Amino acid sequence: MTIKTHHKINQSLCGTPVLVEEGHCIIEFTAIEAMAADDTGLVHGGFVFGLADYGAMLAINHPNVVLGSSTVKFLKPVKVGEALVAEANVIDIQGKKHQVSVMVTRDNEPVFQGDLTCFIPPKHVLAES
């Protein structure tokens, strides 16, 4: 499936899509040194969230999709060098509102779970009125 959104995303920071289909996607990334929050190699949670967010965007795959809100759980710490896989699934659609469930795993062990509420406005959020 052709990717229709987030064309300029930095995939080294947000993940590389390996499967994009209607309502579902899988993205992979390996945490890099630039993601470290301290000298132990602990990865800042914002990067894991970014992976999940990008997964939600691709599961919807619309040029105007935006994140409205999220409820997330950070289940395990992530360290530099670890490979993560995010799987996102659209679980409900009500008009322009899409609910997406995202699970991020490391070696099939969950490290993050999120429920993201996304919207598809009629035009890009930065388009002039």
N, C-alpha and C positions, 0 to 999 in steps of 0.2 A: 504494500500500500504506500502511496506517495505521502510524505510528510508535508502537511499544509500549515504548520504553525512553528513558531520559535526557531526560525531558520538561522539566526545568528548566535544561538546558544553556544557557550563554550563547553564542548562535550568532555573535556578533561576535568571540568569542575562539576558538571551536571549529569554526566553519563552518556553512553553510546547506545542508541536503540538497536536491539537485535531482532525485535518483532513488533510491528505496528499493524494492527488490524482494527476494524470497527469495534469500539468499546473495550479494547484490551491492548496492552503493550507490555513489553519486557525491555528493561534497560540494564546495562552493566556498567560499573566503573570500579577502578582501583583507587583507593584513597592515596593522594600524593602528599609530599612533604608540605606543600603550600597550605594544606588543610589543617595542619597541626595547631592545636591550641596551646601546647606547652612542650617541655622537653621530653616528656614520656612518649610522645607521638599520638596522644589522644586527639582524635579528629573532632573539630568543632561540629556540634549538632546541626548547625545551619547548612552544612554541606550535605549531610544525610537528608535533611528536609528538602534541599534543592533537588536532589535525585528523585525523591518522591513527588515533588511538585511537577517536575519535568515529565515524569511518568503519567501523572494525571492529565497534563496538557496533551500529551500524545495519544492517550486513550480516547480523548474527545476529538482531537485532531481537526480543529477548526481554526481558521486564521485569526478570529477575534476572541478566542477563549481567554478568560482571565480567572484567577483564583479569588474567591470571595471570602472564604473562611476555612478553618481546619480544626480538627480535633486530633491530636497526635499523642503517641506514647513512644518514648525512647526506651527500648527494652534492654539493650546491652551496649556497652561502649564499643567504639570502632577505633582502630589504630591505623596509622599510616602503613601502607603496603597491603592492607586487606582488600580483597575483592568483594564487592557487594552486587546484589541483583535486586532490582525493584520490579515488582509485578503490579500493574494497575488495572483495575476493572471498573467500568461504569456500572453502577448497581441500580441507579434510578434516574429517570429523566422526567422533569415536569416543566414543559415549555423551554425557556432559555436556561433553566437551572439543571445542572448535572451533579449527581453525587458519585464520587469516585472513591473506591477503597484501594489503598496501596499498602503492600507489605514489602519490606526490605529485609533481605536475608544475607547471611554470611555462611557459606557452606551449609545451606538449607536450614540454618538456625535464625529465627526472627530477631532482628535488632531494632526494628522500627515498624510501627503500624499507624496508619493514618486514614481518616475519613475526611476527604476534601470536598468542599462545595465550590463548584465552578460555574461560571456564567458565560453565555455567548450573547453579547450585546449585538445590536443590529449593525454597528460599525466599530472599528478599532477604537479602544478607549482614548487614544491620543489623536484621533481624527478631529479635524476642526468641525465645529457645529454647523 
